[in-house]
Amino acid sequence: MKQLLKYMVRWQLSTPILAIIPIILFRYIGDNFWVAAFVSNLVGSLIFYKIDKMIFAKEISRIQKLRSRVVRKQRVNKLGFKLYK
């Protein structure tokens, strides 16, 4: 839930960027919507890349912990066969 709230705040912060950049670009390049959309999304992705990375970087899940335990318990001999304790 905490991660979702962080992402929702980040999403709201991106709205002004995606709105302001096209307004500025329309002044200089005219009414080319596709160029303005591309540039604003590019700028937004550059700004929010690190923030998204922080939001979605979390501890390994319960399933990943169980998988790592199973892998540690498995032994592989030289021929590639799994040996179990």
VMD Tcl script that builds the backbone (N, CA, C; Angstrom):
set m [mol new atoms 255]
animate dup $m
set s [atomselect $m all]
$s set {name element resname resid chain x y z} {
  {N N MET 1 A 0.820 -1.184 0.000}
  {CA C MET 1 A 0.000 0.000 0.000}
  {C C MET 1 A 0.875 1.263 0.000}
  {N N LYS 2 A 1.969 1.191 0.768}
  {CA C LYS 2 A 2.886 2.322 0.847}
  {C C LYS 2 A 3.519 2.593 -0.522}
  {N N GLN 3 A 3.864 1.516 -1.214}
  {CA C GLN 3 A 4.474 1.647 -2.532}
  {C C GLN 3 A 3.471 2.267 -3.518}
  {N N LEU 4 A 2.208 1.878 -3.409}
  {CA C LEU 4 A 1.182 2.436 -4.282}
  {C C LEU 4 A 1.000 3.930 -4.027}
  {N N LEU 5 A 0.998 4.334 -2.774}
  {CA C LEU 5 A 0.852 5.752 -2.451}
  {C C LEU 5 A 2.023 6.573 -2.994}
  {N N LYS 6 A 3.239 6.023 -2.880}
  {CA C LYS 6 A 4.404 6.710 -3.436}
  {C C LYS 6 A 4.275 6.871 -4.944}
  {N N TYR 7 A 3.805 5.811 -5.598}
  {CA C TYR 7 A 3.662 5.866 -7.049}
  {C C TYR 7 A 2.580 6.860 -7.451}
  {N N MET 8 A 1.492 6.930 -6.681}
  {CA C MET 8 A 0.419 7.873 -6.984}
  {C C MET 8 A 0.901 9.321 -6.844}
  {N N VAL 9 A 1.720 9.595 -5.834}
  {CA C VAL 9 A 2.285 10.939 -5.672}
  {C C VAL 9 A 3.206 11.254 -6.840}
  {N N ARG 10 A 4.020 10.298 -7.246}
  {CA C ARG 10 A 4.914 10.488 -8.379}
  {C C ARG 10 A 4.124 10.753 -9.655}
  {N N TRP 11 A 3.027 10.044 -9.826}
  {CA C TRP 11 A 2.185 10.217 -11.000}
  {C C TRP 11 A 1.618 11.635 -11.038}
  {N N GLN 12 A 1.187 12.137 -9.884}
  {CA C GLN 12 A 0.647 13.491 -9.829}
  {C C GLN 12 A 1.730 14.531 -10.099}
  {N N LEU 13 A 2.945 14.254 -9.691}
  {CA C LEU 13 A 4.051 15.182 -9.963}
  {C C LEU 13 A 4.412 15.221 -11.447}
  {N N SER 14 A 4.159 14.138 -12.146}
  {CA C SER 14 A 4.514 14.107 -13.565}
  {C C SER 14 A 3.510 14.870 -14.417}
  {N N THR 15 A 2.314 15.079 -13.913}
  {CA C THR 15 A 1.284 15.763 -14.694}
  {C C THR 15 A 1.687 17.174 -15.111}
  {N N PRO 16 A 2.199 18.011 -14.200}
  {CA C PRO 16 A 2.604 19.356 -14.647}
  {C C PRO 16 A 3.716 19.338 -15.697}
  {N N ILE 17 A 4.613 18.384 -15.595}
  {CA C ILE 17 A 5.700 18.307 -16.579}
  {C C ILE 17 A 5.139 17.983 -17.951}
  {N N LEU 18 A 4.217 17.015 -17.989}
  {CA C LEU 18 A 3.640 16.642 -19.272}
  {C C LEU 18 A 2.681 17.705 -19.799}
  {N N ALA 19 A 2.303 18.673 -18.971}
  {CA C ALA 19 A 1.435 19.757 -19.428}
  {C C ALA 19 A 2.229 21.012 -19.787}
  {N N ILE 20 A 3.275 21.320 -19.030}
  {CA C ILE 20 A 4.028 22.559 -19.231}
  {C C ILE 20 A 4.950 22.480 -20.445}
  {N N ILE 21 A 5.593 21.357 -20.616}
  {CA C ILE 21 A 6.560 21.232 -21.724}
  {C C ILE 21 A 5.897 21.424 -23.090}
  {N N PRO 22 A 4.738 20.821 -23.360}
  {CA C PRO 22 A 4.119 21.091 -24.667}
  {C C PRO 22 A 3.728 22.556 -24.855}
  {N N ILE 23 A 3.299 23.210 -23.784}
  {CA C ILE 23 A 2.952 24.635 -23.895}
  {C C ILE 23 A 4.176 25.439 -24.319}
  {N N ILE 24 A 5.311 25.144 -23.697}
  {CA C ILE 24 A 6.555 25.840 -24.056}
  {C C ILE 24 A 6.978 25.502 -25.481}
  {N N LEU 25 A 6.873 24.227 -25.844}
  {CA C LEU 25 A 7.287 23.817 -27.192}
  {C C LEU 25 A 6.381 24.409 -28.267}
  {N N PHE 26 A 5.088 24.544 -27.999}
  {CA C PHE 26 A 4.183 25.115 -28.994}
  {C C PHE 26 A 4.562 26.546 -29.336}
  {N N ARG 27 A 5.154 27.258 -28.378}
  {CA C ARG 27 A 5.600 28.623 -28.645}
  {C C ARG 27 A 6.747 28.656 -29.659}
  {N N TYR 28 A 7.622 27.649 -29.561}
  {CA C TYR 28 A 8.833 27.675 -30.385}
  {C C TYR 28 A 8.745 26.841 -31.653}
  {N N ILE 29 A 8.018 25.731 -31.625}
  {CA C ILE 29 A 7.987 24.869 -32.817}
  {C C ILE 29 A 6.638 24.867 -33.520}
  {N N GLY 30 A 5.682 25.576 -32.990}
  {CA C GLY 30 A 4.368 25.616 -33.632}
  {C C GLY 30 A 3.447 24.550 -33.056}
  {N N ASP 31 A 2.447 24.189 -33.832}
  {CA C ASP 31 A 1.416 23.266 -33.343}
  {C C ASP 31 A 1.672 21.818 -33.744}
  {N N ASN 32 A 2.882 21.367 -33.637}
  {CA C ASN 32 A 3.188 19.973 -33.946}
  {C C ASN 32 A 3.001 19.137 -32.676}
  {N N PHE 33 A 1.843 18.516 -32.567}
  {CA C PHE 33 A 1.484 17.764 -31.369}
  {C C PHE 33 A 2.427 16.595 -31.111}
  {N N TRP 34 A 2.771 15.844 -32.128}
  {CA C TRP 34 A 3.558 14.619 -31.946}
  {C C TRP 34 A 4.966 14.911 -31.453}
  {N N VAL 35 A 5.571 15.966 -31.956}
  {CA C VAL 35 A 6.908 16.339 -31.481}
  {C C VAL 35 A 6.831 16.779 -30.021}
  {N N ALA 36 A 5.828 17.574 -29.689}
  {CA C ALA 36 A 5.675 18.031 -28.307}
  {C C ALA 36 A 5.415 16.858 -27.364}
  {N N ALA 37 A 4.600 15.911 -27.789}
  {CA C ALA 37 A 4.316 14.733 -26.955}
  {C C ALA 37 A 5.580 13.901 -26.757}
  {N N PHE 38 A 6.334 13.701 -27.832}
  {CA C PHE 38 A 7.558 12.912 -27.738}
  {C C PHE 38 A 8.567 13.568 -26.803}
  {N N VAL 39 A 8.784 14.865 -26.965}
  {CA C VAL 39 A 9.770 15.569 -26.150}
  {C C VAL 39 A 9.338 15.608 -24.686}
  {N N SER 40 A 8.057 15.868 -24.421}
  {CA C SER 40 A 7.605 15.924 -23.025}
  {C C SER 40 A 7.699 14.552 -22.356}
  {N N ASN 41 A 7.389 13.489 -23.074}
  {CA C ASN 41 A 7.545 12.151 -22.496}
  {C C ASN 41 A 9.010 11.797 -22.290}
  {N N LEU 42 A 9.862 12.237 -23.181}
  {CA C LEU 42 A 11.296 12.003 -23.024}
  {C C LEU 42 A 11.827 12.712 -21.781}
  {N N VAL 43 A 11.468 13.977 -21.623}
  {CA C VAL 43 A 11.911 14.736 -20.456}
  {C C VAL 43 A 11.346 14.129 -19.177}
  {N N GLY 44 A 10.058 13.764 -19.198}
  {CA C GLY 44 A 9.447 13.141 -18.027}
  {C C GLY 44 A 10.114 11.838 -17.651}
  {N N SER 45 A 10.448 11.025 -18.640}
  {CA C SER 45 A 11.103 9.748 -18.332}
  {C C SER 45 A 12.497 9.961 -17.778}
  {N N LEU 46 A 13.212 10.964 -18.268}
  {CA C LEU 46 A 14.545 11.254 -17.738}
  {C C LEU 46 A 14.476 11.743 -16.291}
  {N N ILE 47 A 13.464 12.533 -15.995}
  {CA C ILE 47 A 13.331 13.063 -14.639}
  {C C ILE 47 A 12.897 11.991 -13.652}
  {N N PHE 48 A 11.922 11.175 -14.039}
  {CA C PHE 48 A 11.313 10.253 -13.089}
  {C C PHE 48 A 11.903 8.840 -13.122}
  {N N TYR 49 A 12.934 8.609 -13.906}
  {CA C TYR 49 A 13.549 7.274 -13.953}
  {C C TYR 49 A 14.063 6.851 -12.575}
  {N N LYS 50 A 14.843 7.715 -11.956}
  {CA C LYS 50 A 15.424 7.392 -10.645}
  {C C LYS 50 A 14.340 7.245 -9.586}
  {N N ILE 51 A 13.327 8.093 -9.652}
  {CA C ILE 51 A 12.249 8.020 -8.666}
  {C C ILE 51 A 11.499 6.701 -8.803}
  {N N ASP 52 A 11.190 6.302 -10.032}
  {CA C ASP 52 A 10.523 5.020 -10.242}
  {C C ASP 52 A 11.397 3.859 -9.782}
  {N N LYS 53 A 12.672 3.969 -10.021}
  {CA C LYS 53 A 13.596 2.916 -9.604}
  {C C LYS 53 A 13.587 2.772 -8.079}
  {N N MET 54 A 13.541 3.907 -7.366}
  {CA C MET 54 A 13.482 3.859 -5.902}
  {C C MET 54 A 12.157 3.286 -5.423}
  {N N ILE 55 A 11.067 3.657 -6.080}
  {CA C ILE 55 A 9.750 3.180 -5.654}
  {C C ILE 55 A 9.646 1.670 -5.826}
  {N N PHE 56 A 10.104 1.153 -6.951}
  {CA C PHE 56 A 9.911 -0.260 -7.248}
  {C C PHE 56 A 11.032 -1.161 -6.747}
  {N N ALA 57 A 12.082 -0.596 -6.189}
  {CA C ALA 57 A 13.140 -1.408 -5.599}
  {C C ALA 57 A 12.704 -1.745 -4.179}
  {N N LYS 58 A 12.376 -2.992 -3.960}
  {CA C LYS 58 A 11.948 -3.401 -2.630}
  {C C LYS 58 A 12.638 -4.709 -2.286}
  {N N GLU 59 A 12.390 -5.153 -1.095}
  {CA C GLU 59 A 12.996 -6.404 -0.672}
  {C C GLU 59 A 12.509 -7.539 -1.563}
  {N N ILE 60 A 13.295 -8.594 -1.594}
  {CA C ILE 60 A 12.860 -9.722 -2.406}
  {C C ILE 60 A 11.592 -10.317 -1.805}
  {N N SER 61 A 10.751 -10.814 -2.666}
  {CA C SER 61 A 9.460 -11.326 -2.227}
  {C C SER 61 A 9.620 -12.659 -1.499}
  {N N ARG 62 A 8.546 -13.089 -0.874}
  {CA C ARG 62 A 8.529 -14.348 -0.134}
  {C C ARG 62 A 8.828 -15.528 -1.060}
  {N N ILE 63 A 8.300 -15.480 -2.278}
  {CA C ILE 63 A 8.527 -16.566 -3.241}
  {C C ILE 63 A 9.995 -16.617 -3.636}
  {N N GLN 64 A 10.607 -15.454 -3.843}
  {CA C GLN 64 A 12.026 -15.433 -4.197}
  {C C GLN 64 A 12.874 -15.964 -3.053}
  {N N LYS 65 A 12.488 -15.677 -1.807}
  {CA C LYS 65 A 13.223 -16.216 -0.659}
  {C C LYS 65 A 13.136 -17.735 -0.627}
  {N N LEU 66 A 11.936 -18.273 -0.878}
  {CA C LEU 66 A 11.770 -19.730 -0.883}
  {C C LEU 66 A 12.585 -20.362 -2.005}
  {N N ARG 67 A 12.585 -19.742 -3.183}
  {CA C ARG 67 A 13.371 -20.275 -4.298}
  {C C ARG 67 A 14.860 -20.295 -3.968}
  {N N SER 68 A 15.342 -19.229 -3.323}
  {CA C SER 68 A 16.771 -19.183 -3.007}
  {C C SER 68 A 17.134 -20.251 -1.981}
  {N N ARG 69 A 16.231 -20.554 -1.060}
  {CA C ARG 69 A 16.495 -21.635 -0.101}
  {C C ARG 69 A 16.592 -22.977 -0.807}
  {N N VAL 70 A 15.687 -23.218 -1.749}
  {CA C VAL 70 A 15.697 -24.485 -2.475}
  {C C VAL 70 A 16.977 -24.608 -3.290}
  {N N VAL 71 A 17.382 -23.541 -3.941}
  {CA C VAL 71 A 18.592 -23.579 -4.763}
  {C C VAL 71 A 19.814 -23.835 -3.893}
  {N N ARG 72 A 19.853 -23.225 -2.709}
  {CA C ARG 72 A 20.999 -23.447 -1.820}
  {C C ARG 72 A 21.065 -24.889 -1.344}
  {N N LYS 73 A 19.914 -25.535 -1.174}
  {CA C LYS 73 A 19.909 -26.917 -0.698}
  {C C LYS 73 A 20.278 -27.905 -1.798}
  {N N GLN 74 A 20.107 -27.502 -3.043}
  {CA C GLN 74 A 20.422 -28.399 -4.144}
  {C C GLN 74 A 21.916 -28.366 -4.429}
  {N N ARG 75 A 22.457 -29.492 -4.684}
  {CA C ARG 75 A 23.853 -29.596 -5.076}
  {C C ARG 75 A 23.914 -30.203 -6.475}
  {N N VAL 76 A 24.853 -29.760 -7.266}
  {CA C VAL 76 A 24.992 -30.284 -8.620}
  {C C VAL 76 A 26.381 -30.893 -8.738}
  {N N ASN 77 A 26.434 -32.160 -9.213}
  {CA C ASN 77 A 27.737 -32.793 -9.380}
  {C C ASN 77 A 28.336 -32.386 -10.715}
  {N N LYS 78 A 29.484 -32.926 -11.057}
  {CA C LYS 78 A 30.195 -32.532 -12.270}
  {C C LYS 78 A 29.448 -32.894 -13.555}
  {N N LEU 79 A 28.602 -33.898 -13.506}
  {CA C LEU 79 A 27.852 -34.285 -14.695}
  {C C LEU 79 A 26.562 -33.485 -14.861}
  {N N GLY 80 A 26.240 -32.653 -13.883}
  {CA C GLY 80 A 25.048 -31.827 -13.999}
  {C C GLY 80 A 23.820 -32.387 -13.310}
  {N N PHE 81 A 23.991 -33.518 -12.600}
  {CA C PHE 81 A 22.844 -34.090 -11.897}
  {C C PHE 81 A 22.692 -33.429 -10.540}
  {N N LYS 82 A 21.456 -33.185 -10.159}
  {CA C LYS 82 A 21.197 -32.563 -8.871}
  {C C LYS 82 A 21.294 -33.608 -7.771}
  {N N LEU 83 A 22.023 -33.267 -6.732}
  {CA C LEU 83 A 22.133 -34.130 -5.571}
  {C C LEU 83 A 21.422 -33.450 -4.412}
  {N N TYR 84 A 20.522 -34.147 -3.758}
  {CA C TYR 84 A 19.759 -33.557 -2.662}
  {C C TYR 84 A 20.279 -34.092 -1.340}
  {N N LYS 85 A 20.190 -33.259 -0.314}
  {CA C LYS 85 A 20.595 -33.702 1.026}
  {C C LYS 85 A 19.553 -34.606 1.608}
}
mol reanalyze $m
mol bondsrecalc $m
mol representation Tube
mol addrep $m
